[in-house]
Amino acid sequence: MSLFKKNPTNSHLIKSGILAGVLEAIYITVLIALGTTASSIFRDQFVDNQILNPILFLLIFVFSAAISTLIVLGYPAYLLHVEKKAREAMKTLMITLITLLVLGLIVFGLMVV
């Protein structure tokens, strides 16, 4: 499956949207796992610094926002600006967001049980 098709079909848009949502969920999971592991491994080495801790948090936050933007909005932006296909771009974005919502509800359901 080529990601950048000239004439994307409905099934291609659905696959691309679901793929973006799943990749975003995997990215979030890996980021949280790395943060949790790093905090437990380096618990004694971290200095409680009121200046450096917020700086590190914001650097990771901004970097993560940029990566998430590429994952979620990359293909819809390509469709919108390069291919001039606004309807397909919106459809792909909506499928991505619905996928993230469904995955979020699944995680919430696992937390409640």
Buried (B, 14 or more C-beta within 10 A) or exposed (E): EEEEBEEBEEEBBBBBBBBBBBBBBEBBEEBEEEEEEEEEEEEEEEEEEEEEEEEEEEEEEEEEEEEBEBBBBBBBBBBBEEBEBEEBBBBBBEBBBEBBEEBEEEEEEEEEE
